[in-house]
Amino acid sequence: MDQITKVKKHLKREQWKTLIKECQSSGMSIAAWCKANDICEQTYYRNLKRLREELCATLPVPVEAPEKPVTFKKMEIATPLPDTKAAVIIRLPNATLEINEGTSQQTIQAALLALQSVC
């Protein structure tokens, strides 16, 4: 790209930066501002997109911290809850599941699926 073309592109870019700032500070909708300034809305949005893409290309890429694995802490209950009468108790080496009377089918299914993933 020759020097003249570079200068023309730079001037056009600066012109569009100014126009976009004027539009945003006018308090008008983009459609109304474009109509009042005899600018095609598509042209406005195309130049807005180009300026945003150029800006994004110049921003530093953030370094993402490595994800920490999710860990759960086992809760120890010293004494059983009072007045708990379980209709079904499933005891396994690493988990116990108690299902009380009146528990919904959806809750039972969810509990069994959770238990399956633990075992």
C-alpha positions in Angstrom: 0.0 0.0 0.0 1.5 3.3 -1.0 1.8 6.3 1.3 -1.1 8.3 -0.2 -3.5 5.4 0.3 -2.3 5.0 3.9 -2.9 8.7 4.6 -6.3 8.6 2.9 -7.4 5.6 5.0 -6.1 7.3 8.2 -8.0 10.5 7.4 -11.2 8.6 6.6 -10.9 6.6 9.8 -10.4 9.8 11.9 -13.4 11.3 10.1 -15.6 8.3 11.0 -14.4 8.4 14.6 -15.5 12.0 14.8 -18.9 11.3 13.2 -19.6 8.3 15.5 -18.7 10.4 18.5 -21.1 13.2 17.3 -23.8 10.6 16.8 -23.4 9.0 20.2 -23.3 12.4 22.0 -26.3 13.9 20.0 -28.9 12.2 22.1 -30.7 11.1 18.9 -31.3 7.6 17.7 -28.8 6.4 15.2 -31.5 6.2 12.5 -32.6 9.8 13.2 -29.0 11.1 13.3 -28.0 9.3 10.1 -31.1 10.7 8.4 -30.4 14.3 9.6 -26.8 14.0 8.5 -27.6 12.3 5.1 -25.6 9.2 6.0 -26.7 5.7 5.1 -27.3 3.7 8.3 -25.5 0.7 6.8 -22.5 2.8 6.1 -22.6 4.1 9.7 -22.7 0.6 11.1 -20.1 -0.8 8.8 -17.6 1.9 9.8 -18.5 1.5 13.5 -17.8 -2.3 13.1 -14.5 -1.6 11.4 -13.4 0.8 14.1 -14.3 -1.6 16.9 -12.4 -4.5 15.1 -9.3 -2.3 14.8 -9.6 -1.4 18.5 -10.0 -5.0 19.5 -6.9 -5.9 17.4 -4.8 -3.4 19.4 -6.0 -4.5 22.9 -3.8 -6.9 24.8 -5.1 -10.5 25.1 -5.9 -11.2 28.7 -4.2 -14.1 30.3 -6.8 -16.5 31.7 -6.2 -18.0 35.0 -6.3 -21.8 35.0 -9.6 -23.2 36.2 -9.5 -24.6 39.6 -11.3 -28.0 39.9 -14.5 -28.0 41.8 -14.1 -29.6 45.2 -16.8 -30.6 47.7 -16.3 -30.9 51.4 -17.9 -33.9 53.1 -20.2 -32.8 55.9 -20.1 -34.8 59.1 -23.3 -34.9 61.1 -22.6 -36.0 64.7 -26.2 -36.9 65.6 -29.1 -37.8 63.4 -31.7 -35.2 62.8 -34.6 -35.5 65.4 -37.9 -37.0 64.3 -36.5 -38.2 61.0 -38.3 -41.4 59.9 -36.9 -42.5 56.6 -39.0 -44.8 54.5 -36.0 -46.0 52.6 -32.3 -46.0 53.6 -29.6 -47.0 51.2 -26.2 -47.4 52.9 -23.1 -47.7 50.7 -19.4 -47.6 51.7 -19.0 -44.0 50.6 -22.6 -42.6 50.9 -25.9 -43.0 52.6 -29.2 -42.0 51.1 -32.4 -41.6 53.2 -35.7 -41.0 51.5 -38.6 -39.8 53.6 -42.3 -40.5 53.0 -43.9 -38.0 50.8 -40.7 -37.2 48.8 -41.5 -36.4 45.2 -40.6 -38.8 42.4 -38.5 -36.0 40.8 -36.5 -35.5 44.0 -35.9 -39.3 44.3 -34.8 -39.6 40.7 -32.4 -36.6 41.2 -31.0 -38.2 44.4 -30.5 -41.6 42.8 -28.7 -40.0 39.8 -26.4 -38.1 42.2 -25.8 -41.3 44.2 -24.9 -43.1 40.9 -22.3 -40.5 40.1 -20.7 -40.8 43.5 -20.5 -44.6 43.4 
